[in-house]
Amino acid sequence: MAASHIPVKRPRTYVLIHGAWHGGWVWKETATELRYMGHEVYTPSLTGLGDRAHLAHEGITLDTHTDDIVNLIRMEQLNDVVLVGWSYGGMVVSNVLARIPERIGAVMYFDAFVPESGKCLADYAGEKGRVFRERTWPDQRVPPFPLKAFGVTDEKLCERVQKRLVCQPLQTFLQPSKALVERPAIPHSYVMAAAYDGTPFQQFYDKFNHDPEWSVHTLNTGHLAMLTDPVGTFGLLADVAPGFNHVGYAGEVSRR
């Protein structure tokens, strides 16, 4: 008898958080594969972004986006969540973990910012961080940067994705994180896209590479790894926490 999905030893609940300028749509292919394995997957768009771009206003902050995810998890009564944050989404992950640690079973920072409490994204973004602070932005909204700046070399992909990007609320880059000082004893993973020249995420990879509490990985692709290396991305997410039986995958992945 044909099965509707590949059986897994322990289905998990994933909440996948997108990065700046994007929306939940960026995870579509990854979510489809995880659901095929029997996992429950949520890919919300943060307020003012993606399919919720019509809700954009000057007052949107990191706290707003934290509330988006905290309320999703509470209203859906989710527990033992595998919380994944990509890029700016790492700022949101850190705040959500601080708010509802009892509901989170594992976290993965996927080529993402991992802030210390009291620091904002601009503190880690180098020259871009200075620009965020000093430039005057119409309506307090930052236009999307060209995707080539993030190591995306596929012209067709750039064209397809760029037109779906929307402005990012400025205060999400400037509001300090409320991350925990002491993290809970749950699986922590960090993934870095190794083909992203000038990446701001090397600092986090280096920080956690020798930390026994963290599992550290690289993907040989640009920052939009879920689109440029969907197989490698899926494999790492499927293996983010113990307890799975899943189909093997092939991709340019390096593990510590």
Buried (B, 14 or more C-beta within 10 A) or exposed (E): EEEEEEEBEEBBBBBBBBBBBBBBBBBBBBBEBBBEBBBBBBBBBBBBBBEBBEEBEEEBBBBBBBBBBBEBBEEEEBEBBBBBBBBBBBBBBBBBBBBBEEBBBBBBBBBBBBBEEEBBBBBBBEEBBEBBBEEEBEEBBBEBBEBEEBBBEBEEBBEEBBEBBBBBBBBBBBBBBBBBEEBEEBBBBBBBBBBBEEBBBEEBBEEBEEEEEBBBBBBBBBBBBBBBBBBBBBBBBBBBBEEBEBEEBEBEBEEE
